[in-house]
């Protein structure tokens, strides 16, 4: 009786802690994705005078952040037209722009 209650309580606390860690990490990643989207929208607007196509997925935008300013517009248009995956976008980049400020 007494041991079963303690063991059950420990298992429940363990499961709660795992879920807590998972949710805390996923919320941080979502916030970082939103920051990347905002930065790249601003960068695209500064370079072109227009907002990027709304059909770009967050994964495509994250991949496009490595493209140089000269190839960003054409690559973004190509990503929408050909529905490129993030891997294909990264392979199409000729002049990499490092992202050294991320943690």
N, C-alpha and C positions, 0 to 999 in steps of 0.2 A: 503494500500500500504506500508507505512513505517513500520508498525508493522509486516507485513507478511515477509518482507525482513529480519528483525532482527531475527525473530523466525526461519526462514529457515537457516540463517547463524549459529545460535546457535545449531540447530539440526545437521547441517553438521559438525561443529567443534566437537560436542559430538561423532558422529560416527567416525570421524577421530581419536580422542583420544582413543576410545575403540580399534580400529584396531591397533593403535600405541602400546598400552599396550600389546595386544595379541602378536604381532610380537616381541616386545622386550623380552617378557617372553619366547616365543618359541625359539628364537635365543640363549638365555642364557641356556635353557635346552639342546639344541643341542650341544652347546659347552661343557657342563658338561658330556653329553653322550660320546662325543669324547674323553674326558680326561679319563673317566672310561674305555673305550675300550683300550686306549693306556696303562693305568696302568695294566689292567688285561692281556693284551697281553704280556707285559714285565714280569709280575709275572709268567705266565704260561711258558714262554720261560726260565726263570731262573730255574724253578722247573723241567722242562722236557727236555730242549734243543731243543724243537720244538715250532713252532707257533701253536696256537689253530686252530681247524677246522674252515674253512671259512664259513661253514654252520650255525655256531652259530649266532643267531640274537642278536641285541643289547640288547633286553629285557632279553635274556638268560644270556648274559655276565654280565649284571647288577645284576641279581639274583646270579650268581656264585661268585660275589665279596665277598659274606658273607661266603663262604666255607673256611674251614681251608686249609692250605697248603697240609696236608696229603690226603684230599679227593677231592681236586680240579681236578686233572687229571681224576680220575675215573668218577666223576660226570659230567665233561665236555663231556667225551666220551659217557656217558649214555644219556646226554641231546640231543646229536646229533642223536644217534641211536634210541632213543625212542621218539624224538621230544617233549621233556618235556616242559611244560609251566613254566613261572617264578614261579608261585605258587607251582608247583610240585617240582621244583628245591629247593626252600626254605624249603619245607617240608622234602626233602630228606637229608638236611644238618644235620649232627649229632653234629659237633663241630663248633659253630658260631664264626666268625671272625668279630668283630665290625668295623664299618666304622665311626669313630668319628671325622674325619677331614672334612666332608662335611658341607656346609652351608645350 
